[in-house]
């Protein structure tokens, strides 16, 4: 044990780990964020959040005014963002359910955005970053212009 100590009192084994490039290369690196793991978490959180919001709106609808099935099928849901957010501010249950649908539709968009960021930041893969950016712009354009 005494032979392992250098003149400064430090451990030779630990000083070799810091200076030897071969030993340093074998050290475990900090955990990276996997694109698959991030994508699965985004999808899970998005779906769960949208279901909770939709169920909240549905429950609020039943509490505010119990309806028959025929009356429920005749409810007009808001179709633009302004009326959805105005309805939410007023406590309109159909607006809350529409927000849940909006969150569900936006979940894959957020997943594509997350993948693009991880391709750029974690992998430094500019080809995949560019392709993912094109997919993101295409999806957002379709959502905006087809509405």
N, C-alpha and C positions, 0 to 999 in steps of 0.2 A: 504494500500500500504506500509506503514511504517513497518508493521509486516512481510512483505516478504523479507526484507533486513536482511542479517546476519551482524555480527560485522565488517567484512572486507568491507562492502559496496556492496558485490555481491548479486546477486539474488539467493534466496534459490531454486527456481524452476530449474534454469539452473544448479546449483551445484548438485541437486538430479539426473539430467539426466546423469551426468558424473559418478556418483558413484554407483547408483542403477543398478544392473545387469538386473533386470526385465525391467526397463525403457530403458536401453541401447539396450536390445535385440529387442525392438519394434521400434528402430530408423530405418529409411530407409537406406538400404545398397547401396553402389555405384552400378550403372547399370552395369550388366555383358553383355558380348557379347554373343548373342544367336547363336548357331551353324546354325540354319535355316536362320537367318538374314545374317550371314557372307557368307553362301553358296549361298544365292540368290544374294548378291552383287557381289561375285566372278563370278557367271554365267552371270549376266547382263553386268558387265564390260568386261568380256572376249568376249562375243558375240558382243557387240557394237564395241569394239576395232577391232575385226577381220573383221567385216563388213566394218568399215571405211578403214582399210588397203586394203581389197579386192577392194572396190570401188575406192580407190586412184589408185591402180594398173590398174584397168579397164579403168578409165578416162585417165590415162597416156598412156595406150595402144591406145586409140582412138585418142589422140592428136599426139602421135609419128607417128603412121602409121595406118590410117583408113583402115579397112579390111572388106571384105565381110564375110558372115556367113560361107561359105565354107572354106575360108582362116583361120578363127578363130578356126574352129574345127581341123585344121591340125597343130596348134601350139604345139610344144613340151615344156612342163613345166619342170623345173629342179626337179630332184628327190632326191638329197641329200643335206644336210645342207651346205656343202662347196660351191656348185654351187649356192644355193639360196642366200647366203650372198655375194658371189662374184657378182652375178647378181644385187643385191640391190645396191652394191657400184657403179656399172656401170649405175644404173638407168634403169635396165631392168624391164619392166612392168610385164612380166610374173613371174619374181622372187618376185616382190612385192605382186602379187596375191597369189603366193604359200606361202609367209609368212603369209598372212591372213588365209589361210587354216590351216597352222601349229598352229597359235594362237587359231583357233577354236578347233582343236584337243586337244590342251594342256589345254583348259579351264576346262574340267572335272577333269583332273589330278591335277590342282591347287586347285580345289574345294575339292578333297579328301585330299590333303596335308593340306589345311586350317582346315578341320574337324579334322584331326589327331592332329594338334597342339592345337586346342581348346579343344578336349577331354583331352589332357594331361595337359594343362595349366589352363583352366577354371574349368573343371569338376573333374580333377584328377581321371579320370576313365581309369584305365590301361587296362582293358579288351577291351573296345572299341578302345583305342589307339592302342593296339596290332592288333586287327582285321583290323582297318583302315590302319595300316602300311602294313599288308599282302596284302590288296587290292591294295595299292599304288605300292608295289613292283611288283605285278602281272601285273598291267596295264602298268607300265613302261617297264617291261620285254617283254610284248607283242608288245609294240611299237618299242622297240629296235630290237628284234630278228626277228620279222615278216617283217621288212622292207627289 
